């Protein structure tokens, strides 16, 4: 869990959509892929070819043929993300850099429900999952999304959209087992309440065994998780749609402890949520929606003993966190006059966070209520038949820093019906989290090693982007996005020259990053398709003049400079599929120790062979990380770093 990782990090010196169904996606040509509607870029459906943003879409067919068993694994399919597996249950995922143990610049939503934690403004990826069969598609935006989606959408937005209940009728079951994956099982049943109301219920269980440490010893990081949920979709009139859905989950995670298993290393997770949405469509250009949800999460996380040399600041213990979130969101879209298309909305969120502190790790106040008010407006103005100006801003008020403004301006030029050139200038903010403001290591009245700061302000980025998306032929399509980001007030670990301790968080870093993201699809044959991806990322951060940072501006980034991948999907005779995914990641540099550490570059391969026996049964054999027995993907090179092992598993799927 990310809270456990904080101790080592802090002191290094020691929406629902109308997209195609699964059967249709199997037959999509390059042209049809370019015309898939995406909603995250503009908060209403747009053809992918027409979007003025660096967005990639992971379809249900991509998910099915990937052999992935968890949501985090699925996100490897997005070329514009950096995805690294830390151990059996933890993942580091970011867009355009800053993929540290406490990554906080990526906003993630599941059917419109935001899933980040205010503890550190990031995502606990070990508890974000779903029955993958019931995911419609995933939209992944790299670049700021704060104008529409608010704080923390600094470097990207992930929007996971599940299927409408009417598209999941009947029964579905899957069961698998293998070398690292002890067991994965899922089931779903969908039915109809009436001619215009449909439902589904689902359940999923996953049991993953231990990975290994650098010396080959067991890491004791096994993972058990179970979840279930429901979704109800109704269309009471020709203009209205209503959705009600919810999930519940619980899990147990062993923690890597240097080869020593025991109850002191076990984390427990749990939670439940329920969401309701009503939408009314007046025309193709006019609609409104109202959404509300309640989300409750529970975490018991082991906090290790906190020491500095021979000095014990706090013994080991457990941090308990119970978070309840209430959220309501309203949106309205309509044409304004003859030419412009306006979208605006209002939102309110209330969080109640209750912490039972560990001896070595505390948040004060232990009980905190926070309110978030927001409003946004976005207007698309045609300048010429093929040229549009898109402008908007988000105004958001939080209890830490007050009002924050996140404007955005974009130009979209449709060179032809199959080519789009776009550019953007955006401002986004990462508002303070509880770690930045309320953290204490160790818990008072013990002497403090590290504290949050009441003076911590929002981190900011000014982003400049230029992109091109095209269908170059009936069999070839792709996109190229470039960016230059300027960051200010980034988090630093500072100290006073006189007292040194306690260390405290400040905003003493600034800098810039730049790079490019390239992806392409090629239909070699009607039965064979290829997808390629490449990203370049260069980050240059430094300490502001006259300021201090214990880590010399090295602890906010942990990212490879280059990533490349190629995926092949081949349909063979007799209903046999063969899929392969090769990926190369260059050396990753991090600073979670006394010097700059590295994760060596690696080349790896995933493969899947599946046979559809008949209309009901499918058998598959999946292999992951096939080129090496084990290798690290993340973490400082210390004896307790976990290495991800080669794994093979078989799965049976039944549909009726």
N, C-alpha and C positions, 0 to 999 in steps of 0.2 A: 504494500500500500504506500501511497505517496507520502503520508505523514511520517511513517517509519523512516523513509529515506531522508527526511529533512535533517535529522541529526548529523549524518555524514556530509550532506550537502552544505550545511550552514557553516561548518568549521573545517574547511578542507586542509588546514595545516595539520590536521590529524585525520405534408399535408395531403394529406389525401390528394390523389390526382386521377386523371383519366388516361394515363399512359397505357401502352399496349399490355395485353395479358401475356402470360408465359408462352402459350402456343404461338401467339403472333410474333413475339420477340425472337423465337427460333428462326423465323423467316425474314428478319429485317435485312434489307440491303444497306449499302453505305448511304444511299440517299435517305432511306427511312430512318437510319440512325441519326442523321443530321437534323431530321425533322421531329425527333422526340421532344415533346413539351417538357420544359423545366420551369419550376416555379420559384426557386430560391433567389434567382438573380433579380427579379422584378416584383416579387410577391404576387405574381399572376402568371399563367402559362405563357411561355414563349417557345418558339422553335429553337433548338440548340444552335442552329446555324446563325440565328439572328441575335444571340445574346452578346452583350457588350461586357463580357467578363471572362476570366480564366476559369471555366467550369468544365468538369468532366462528369459523365454519368456512368455509374455501374448498374447494369441492367440485371434483372433476375436471371437471365440466361448466363451472364458472366458469373454470377454467384454460384449457380448450380454446377457449372462446369469447372469451377475453381478448386473444388474439393475442400473448401474451408469449412470449419466446424464452429467458429465463433465470429462475431461481428468484427472484432479487431483484425482477425486474419483476412476478412473480406476487404478491408480498407487497403491492403497491399495492392489491390487492383487499380487504385487511383495513382497515376504517375505523378501527380502534383502533391502527394503527401510523402513525408518521411516516417516510416513505420518500422520500429525496432522492438523485438521481443526481449524483455528483461529477464523473465523466468517463466515458470509454468503458467502463471496467472496474471502477470503485470506486463503492460505494454507502454512504450513511449511513442506518441503520435503527434505530429505537428505539420504545419504547412509553412514553407519559406523560413524555416529555421527556428531557433529557440527551443529545441526539443530536449530540455533539461528534465531532471527528476520532478520538478514542479512546473512543467510546461503550462502556460496560462494565456496563450494568445490565439486559441482556436475555439470557436463556438460550435457546439454539437447539439443537434435537435433530433428527437424521434417523434414523428408525427406532430411537430409543432411544440413539443415539450422540451424545454432546455434542460440538459442533464449535467451541467457543471456544478461543482460544489463551491460555496463561498469560503470554505476553509482556505483554498489556495487558488481559486478561480480557474481550476483545471478540471479534468475528467478522470474519474476512477474507471478505467477501461475494463477492469475485472468484473464489474457489475452491469456493464452495458452490453446486452445481448438480446437475442430474439430467436424464434424459430425461423431460420434463414429462408425456408421455403415460402414464408408468408411476407417477405420483403418484396415490394414492388420494384423499387429502384433506389439508388442513393445518389444524391447530387453533391459534388465536392467542389467548392469554390476556393481557389487560392487567391489571396489578396483581401483587402479590407471589405467587411460587410456591415460595418457599424451604422451606416446611414439607414439601413432597413432593419437590422437585427440587434443593434445596441452594443453596449460595452462587451469587451472580450472577443468580439469578432474582428481582431486586429490583423491577423495574417491569414484567416480563412474561416469558412463555414462548412460544416457537414450536416446535411439534411437527409435523414433516413426516413423513407416514406413506405409504409406498409400497405398491403393490398386492401382494397375494398372487400367487405365480407361477401359480397355477391360473386367475387372472383375466387373464393375459396370454399366452394360448396363440395360436399362429400367428405370422405375420410382420407387421411394421409398418415403414414407412420414410417419412421426410419429408426434403424438401430445399427451401431457400428462399434468396432473395437480393434485395438492394435497394440503396437509396441509402447508408445508414449500415451496414447489415448486409451485408457482402460475401458471406458464406455461413453458413448454418446447416444442418446435416445430422444426421440421427439414424436409427438402425435398431435393431430388437429382434426376437429370435426366441424363442418359448416352446414348450416341448414337455413330454411326459410320460415319466418314467422307468418308472413303473408306475401302477397304478390309484389310488394314494394319494400319489404323489410327482411334483411338477412343478418345472420349471426355466425360467429365461429368461436370456438374455445380451443386453447392449445396448452401443451405442456412440454417442457424440455428438461433433460438432465444431462450433466456432463461430469466426468470424473477423469482427471488427468494426473498421471504419475509424476514422480520426481525427475527433474533434470539433474545435471552433474555440475560440480565445481571444476575449477581449473586443473586440480590434481586428479580428476576422475571420480572423486568421492561423491556420494549422493548429496544433492542440495537440500533435500527434505523440504521441497516446495510444492507438494501435491495440492490439488485443487478439486473441490467438490462444489457443484452449484446446481440448484434446481429452480425452475421458474414456471409460471403459468399465467394465463390471462384470457381475455375475451375481447371481442369487438362486435358492435351492432351498428349496421348502416341502414338508414331508412330514407325514402323519398316520399314524404307525405303529400307533395304536390309537384307539378311540373317544374316549379321554380325553386323548391326548397329541398335541402338535404340535411340530414341530422346524423351525427356519429357519436357513439358512446363507447369508450374502450378503457381497459385497465389491465394492470400487470401486478404480480406479486412475485418476490424472489427471496432466496436465502442462500448463503454460501459459507464455506469454511476453507481457509487458505493457510497452509503451512508456510512458514517463512524461512528463507535461507539463513542458517545460523552457524555456518562454518562446519557443518557435519554433525551437529549436536541436536537431535530432535527433542521435542518436549512441548508441554502445554504453553510455556512462556513465549513460544514463537507462533502461535496460532491466532490468525485474525478471523473475525466473524463479520459477515455482511448480511444485510437484509433490507427490504423496502417494499413499498406498494405505491401505486398511483392510479388515479382515475381521471379521465379527460372527456370533456363534452364539447362538441362543435356544431354550430348551426350556420348554414350558408344559404343565401338567396341570390339567384342569378336573374338579372333583369334583361340582359342582352349579352352578346359576345364581348362587349366593351364595358359592361357595368355589372357590378355585384358587390355584396357586402357579406361579412362573416363575423361571428362572435364565438370566441373560444375561451374555455376556463379549465383549469386542472388543479388538482391537489396531489402533491408528491411528498412522500415521507421516506427517509432513508435512515438506516441504523448501521453504525460502524463500531466495532471493538477492535482496536489496532494496538499491537504490542509496541511499546516505546522502549528501546534499549537503554541501558544505563548510560548516563552522560558523564564522560570523564575528559579531563585535559591533563595529560601526563599522569602523575600520581593522585591528582585531586579529583574526588568524586563530587560532582555537582548534584546528581540525582540518581537513585537506584532505578532498576528496570521496573516496568509496570504496564498498565493498560490505559489507553485513551479511549473513552466512550464518547461518541458523537451521535446525537439525534437531531435531524434537520427536517423541518416541515415547511413546504413551500406552497403558497397560494398564488395563483397567477390568472389574470384575465386580460384578454387581448381583443380589440375591436379593429376592423379594417373595412374601408370603403373605397371603391374604385369606380370612376365614371369619366366620360369625356367632358372636357371643359371647353365649351365653344365648338368650333368646327374642327380644330386641329389637335389640340393638346389632350393628353390622357393622364389624368391625375389619380394618384393613389395616396391615401392618408390613413393614419390610424392612431389609436391611443392604447396605452397599456399600464397595468399596475401589478406589482409583485410584492408580497409580504413573506418574509422568511423568519422562522423561529428556530434558533440554533441553541441547543443545550448540550454542554460539554461536561463530562466528568473527567477531570484532568489526571494525567499520570504524574508520578514524582519528577520525571525528567522532562516533561513536555506539558505545557499548559496554555490555555487561551483565557484571557480575562478581559471583560467579564465572562463568567462561565455560561451565562444565559444572555443571549443577545437577540433582540427583535430589530429587523431592518425593513425599510420601505423603499421601493423603487418606482418612480413615476416616469413615464416616457410618452413621447409623441413623435411622429415622423410624417414627412410629406415628400412625395416624389412626383415629378412631372416630366413627361416625354414630349418634346416640342419638335415637330418636323421643320427643318430648315430648307430642305429640298426633298423631292420624292425619294431620293436614295440616302439622304443625310439627316440624322436626328441628333438633337441635343437632349441629354437626360440629366436633370439636376434634382437634388434633394438634400435633406438634412434630417438628423435625429437629434432631439432635445431630450436629455435624460437627467433625472435628479436622483442622486444616491445620498445616503446618510453620512458618508465619509468626506466626500469632496464637493457636494452640492451639485450644481448644474454642469453638465458636460455637453458640448456641441460636436456633432460628427457630420460635416458636410461632404458632398460628393458631386463631381461633375464628370460626365462621360459624353463622348462623341462616337456615333456608330455610322459607318459608311458601308452601305451595301453595294459593293463593286459590281456584282451580278447577283442573280438569285441564288448562286452557289458559293459566293465569296463575301466575307465580311471583314472589314478592318475597323478596329476600335481603339480608343485611348481613354485614359481616366486619370483624374487627380482626386485623391481621397484623404480624409483625416479620420483616424480612429483612435480610441483610447482603451487602455486596460485599467479599469478602476481598482483601487486597493482591495485586497482580500483580508481575511482575518489573520493570516500569517503576517502580512505586511504591517498591520496595525496592532493586533492583540496578542501576539505570540510571546511566550516566556519560556526560555530554557535556562534553568529548571524552574519548577513551580515554586512561587513564593511560599514561605519566607527564605528559601534557600538562596545562596548567592547566584546571581544571574550570569549566564554565559552569553546569551543572545536574547534580544528583545525586539519586538516590533516598535514602530515609531508613530506617534500621533501626527507627526509632520509628513508622513509618507503621502505623496500625491499620485495622481494618475500618470501612467506611462503613455506616451503618445507616439504616433507614427504619421508621417506625411508620405503617401505612396504615389508613385508615378508609374503608370502601366501602359503598355502598347501591345496589341495582340492581333492575330490574324487567324481566321478559321475558314476552311474551304472544303468543298467536295470537288476534287480536281478531275475526277473521272467517275464513271459509274462504279468502279471497283476501288477507288482510292480517295481517302479523305483524311483530314487531320487538322491540328491547330498548333500555333506557336504563340507563346505569351512571354513577354519580357517585363522586368520590373526594376525599379530603383526605390528603396525605402529609406527614409530618414527618421531615426528614432531619437527621442529625448526623454530624460527623466527615468531611465531604466533603473531597475533595482540594483543596489550595491550593498555589500556587507561592510559597514563602516565602524570606526572606533575613534575614541578621543585620544589624542597623543599623550595625554597626561595619565588617565586612568586605564586605558586600553579596554578593560572589561567593565561593564558588559558591552559586547558588540551589539550593533543595532542596524536595522534596515534603513536605507536612505535612497535617494534618487540621484546618485552621483555619476551615472553612466550615460553616454550618448554614442551615436555612431550611425552607420548605414550598412545596408546590404543590397546586393544586386544579383540578378541571375536570369535564367530563362527556363521555360518548361515546354517540351516538345512531345507531341503524341500523334500517332498515325494509325490508320486501319487500312488493310489491303485484303481484298477478297481474291485470293489466288485462284481458287476454283469454286464452283457452287458449294462444294463440300469442305472447303478448307479456307480458313481466314487467319490472318496474322495481325497482331497489335504490337506496336513498339512505343517505348517511352524513354525520355531522357530529361534529367534536370541538372542544372548548374546553379550552385548557390555559393556566394562569397559574402562573408560577414566581417565587418571591421568595426569593433567597438573599442572605446577608450574611456578612461576616467576624465571627467571634466577638470579643467584647469583649476588648481587650488583645492581640489577635493580628494577624498581617500576612498579606496576600495581594497579590502583584504585580499581579494582574488585577482586584482589588477585587470578587471573587465573580462575575465576568462570563464566565469562560472554561469553565465546566462546563455551560453550556446553549447550544444553538443550534437553537431550536425556534420554529415558527410558533404564534401564539395560536389561530388558527382554521384548520380544514380542512373542506371540504365536497365531496361527490361525488355523482353520479347515474349509474347504469348502466342501459342499456336492452338487452334481448335479445329480438329479434323474429324469428319464424319466418315466412318468406314462402313463397308457392307455389313449386312445382317444386324443392323441396329447397334453397332459398336461405335463408341466415341473414344478418341484419344486426345488428351489435352496436356500441354506442357507449358511451364512458365519458368523461364530463366531470368535471374536478376543479379546485377552486380552493384555493389555498394563500395565506394571508396573509403579510405581510412577516416574514422570518426575521432575527433579530438574532444576531450572533456577535461574538466578540472575539479574532480571530486576527491582529490588527494593533495599531497604536498607539492606535486609537480603536475604538469599537463600530461594526462594519460591518453591512451589511444585504444581504439577497437580496430584491429587490423581489417583491411579491406577483404571482402569475400565475394565469391561467385557461387550461387546456389541454384538448385533446380527443384521444382515441384512437378509432379506428373499424376495423371489420372487416367485409368482405363475403365470404361463402363460398358455394360451390356444390358440392353433393354430386352428382357426375356419375352414380355408380352405387354399388353396395355396396362398391366397392373404392377409388375415387378421389375425392378432395376437393381443389378448388382454392380458394385464399383470397387476398385482397388486404388487407394490413394497413397502417394508417397510425398513426403515433405523434407526439405533440407537434404536431398539425396546425395549431394556431391561430397559431403564431409560427415564424419562420424559425429562430431559436435563442433560448435564454434560460438564465440560470443557475438552478440549483436549490440550490446549496450553495457555501460558501466565502467568504472575505473578498474584498472588491472591490479586487483588485490586478490588474495586467496579465496575470498568469499564471492567473487564474481561468478555468476551462473553462465553456463554454456548450454546452448540449445542443441538438442540431439536430433539425429536423423530419426524419422518416424514413418511407419507404414501402418495403414489400417484398412479394413474392409467394411463396407456398408451395404445394407439392404434397404431399399425403399419400396413401399407399397402404397398405391393410390387406388381409390375406388370412388 
